[in-house]
Amino acid sequence: MRLYRYMKYQYYKMIRLKDTPAKVAQGGGLGFAMDFAVPIPMVSIFIAFIVARILKVNSLAAVISATSLKPFFPAIVALNIYVQSMLVSTFPVLGELVLPRMADTTHLDKAINKVLSGGVPYLMAGAINGLLIFIISYFIIYQILSLRIDRIKNRKKKKNKKRRL
């Protein structure tokens, strides 16, 4: 039940943002995509914020959506690993590509090395999943916000009609 309340809270924060539906949906999609493309806990939130500011989309929506998927982090990593295995089985050459790693000195270095240990296929899987999640979430968020705006306009029209009578 707590997860349901958490997701409902995130939903209400998202739909109450003051911006055009397109910019909020782009920011939300970007935040969701960053969780898949940059699978390092807490780092994806900052990257989503910075990229949203650079692209001039709603950065608050990007941060909200990036934080809302944190309870699902193990599932995101599992999905990326599954897509990685599909990529390697389809293109065996990708499994041979390795990325250079840095010395394990801090926790951030260890987290980055863990991601890099998957190599190019893991990063490609994250990018593919991120792109798909961006497209899907953009359209869903855009439709939800557009419906909400229409509902509010209709409510105001009904109120004005009642006042005239």
GUGUFI-604938 format. One record per residue (C-alpha): chain; residue in one letter; x, y, z. Coordinates in steps of 0.5 Angstrom, whole numbers, plus 2048, in hexadecimal, padded with zeros to 3 digits. Layout:
<recs>
REC  kette  rest   c1   c2   c3
REC      A     A    X    Y    Z
...
</recs>
This chain:
<recs>
REC  kette  rest   c1   c2   c3
REC      A     M  800  800  800
REC      A     R  806  805  801
REC      A     L  808  804  7FA
REC      A     Y  801  806  7F8
REC      A     R  801  80C  7FC
REC      A     Y  808  80E  7FA
REC      A     M  807  80E  7F2
REC      A     K  800  811  7F3
REC      A     Y  804  817  7F7
REC      A     Q  809  817  7F1
REC      A     Y  803  818  7EC
REC      A     Y  800  81D  7F0
REC      A     K  806  821  7F0
REC      A     M  807  820  7E9
REC      A     I  800  822  7E6
REC      A     R  801  829  7EB
REC      A     L  807  82C  7E7
REC      A     K  806  832  7E4
REC      A     D  808  832  7DD
REC      A     T  806  830  7D6
REC      A     P  804  828  7D6
REC      A     A  809  827  7D0
REC      A     K  80F  82A  7D5
REC      A     V  80D  826  7DB
REC      A     A  80C  820  7D7
REC      A     Q  813  821  7D4
REC      A     G  816  822  7DB
REC      A     G  812  81C  7DE
REC      A     G  814  817  7D8
REC      A     L  81B  81A  7D9
REC      A     G  81B  818  7E0
REC      A     F  819  811  7DF
REC      A     A  81E  810  7D9
REC      A     M  824  812  7DD
REC      A     D  822  80D  7E3
REC      A     F  823  807  7DD
REC      A     A  829  80B  7D9
REC      A     V  82D  80D  7DF
REC      A     P  82B  807  7E4
REC      A     I  82F  80A  7EA
REC      A     P  82B  80B  7F0
REC      A     M  82A  813  7F2
REC      A     V  82F  815  7EC
REC      A     S  829  814  7E7
REC      A     I  825  81A  7EB
REC      A     F  82B  81F  7EA
REC      A     I  82C  81D  7E3
REC      A     A  825  81D  7E1
REC      A     F  824  824  7E4
REC      A     I  82A  827  7E0
REC      A     V  828  824  7DA
REC      A     A  821  827  7DB
REC      A     R  824  82E  7DC
REC      A     I  828  82D  7D6
REC      A     L  823  82B  7D1
REC      A     K  81E  830  7D4
REC      A     V  819  82B  7D7
REC      A     N  815  82B  7DD
REC      A     S  81B  829  7E2
REC      A     L  817  828  7E8
REC      A     A  813  823  7E4
REC      A     A  819  81F  7E2
REC      A     V  81B  81F  7EA
REC      A     I  814  81D  7EC
REC      A     S  814  817  7E7
REC      A     A  81B  815  7E8
REC      A     T  81A  815  7F0
REC      A     S  814  811  7EF
REC      A     L  817  80B  7EC
REC      A     K  81C  80A  7F1
REC      A     P  818  804  7F5
REC      A     F  818  801  7EE
REC      A     F  820  801  7ED
REC      A     P  821  7FA  7EE
REC      A     A  81C  7F8  7E9
REC      A     I  81F  7FE  7E4
REC      A     V  826  7FA  7E5
REC      A     A  823  7F3  7E3
REC      A     L  81F  7F6  7DD
REC      A     N  826  7F9  7DB
REC      A     I  829  7F3  7DC
REC      A     Y  824  7EF  7D8
REC      A     V  825  7F3  7D2
REC      A     Q  82C  7F3  7D2
REC      A     S  82C  7EB  7D2
REC      A     M  827  7EC  7CC
REC      A     L  82C  7F1  7C9
REC      A     V  832  7EC  7CA
REC      A     S  82E  7E6  7C7
REC      A     T  82C  7EA  7C1
REC      A     F  833  7EE  7C0
REC      A     P  839  7E9  7C3
REC      A     V  83E  7EE  7C1
REC      A     L  83B  7F3  7C6
REC      A     G  83D  7EE  7CC
REC      A     E  844  7EF  7CB
REC      A     L  844  7F7  7CB
REC      A     V  847  7F9  7D2
REC      A     L  847  800  7D5
REC      A     P  84D  803  7D9
REC      A     R  84C  803  7E1
REC      A     M  84F  808  7E6
REC      A     A  852  806  7ED
REC      A     D  84C  804  7F2
REC      A     T  84E  80A  7F7
REC      A     T  847  80D  7F9
REC      A     H  840  80A  7F9
REC      A     L  83E  80E  7F2
REC      A     D  844  80B  7EF
REC      A     K  842  804  7F1
REC      A     A  83B  805  7EF
REC      A     I  83D  808  7E8
REC      A     N  842  802  7E7
REC      A     K  83C  7FD  7E9
REC      A     V  838  800  7E3
REC      A     L  83E  800  7DE
REC      A     S  840  7F9  7E0
REC      A     G  83A  7F7  7DC
REC      A     G  83D  7FA  7D6
REC      A     V  83A  7FD  7D0
REC      A     P  835  7F9  7CF
REC      A     Y  832  7FB  7D6
REC      A     L  832  802  7D4
REC      A     M  82F  801  7CE
REC      A     A  829  7FD  7D1
REC      A     G  829  803  7D6
REC      A     A  828  808  7D0
REC      A     I  823  803  7CC
REC      A     N  81F  803  7D2
REC      A     G  81F  80A  7D4
REC      A     L  81D  80C  7CD
REC      A     L  817  807  7CD
REC      A     I  815  80A  7D4
REC      A     F  816  811  7D2
REC      A     I  811  810  7CC
REC      A     I  80C  80C  7D0
REC      A     S  80C  811  7D6
REC      A     Y  80C  817  7D2
REC      A     F  806  815  7CF
REC      A     I  802  813  7D5
REC      A     I  804  819  7D9
REC      A     Y  802  81D  7D3
REC      A     Q  7FB  81A  7D3
REC      A     I  7FA  81A  7DA
REC      A     L  7FC  822  7DB
REC      A     S  7F8  823  7D5
REC      A     L  7F2  820  7D7
REC      A     R  7F3  823  7DE
REC      A     I  7F3  82A  7DB
REC      A     D  7ED  829  7D7
REC      A     R  7E9  826  7DD
REC      A     I  7EB  82D  7E0
REC      A     K  7E9  831  7DB
REC      A     N  7E2  82D  7DA
REC      A     R  7E1  82E  7E2
REC      A     K  7E2  836  7E1
REC      A     K  7DD  836  7DB
REC      A     K  7D8  832  7DF
REC      A     K  7D9  837  7E5
REC      A     N  7D8  83D  7E1
REC      A     K  7D2  83A  7DD
REC      A     K  7CF  839  7E4
REC      A     R  7D0  840  7E6
REC      A     R  7CD  843  7E0
REC      A     L  7C7  83F  7E2
</recs>
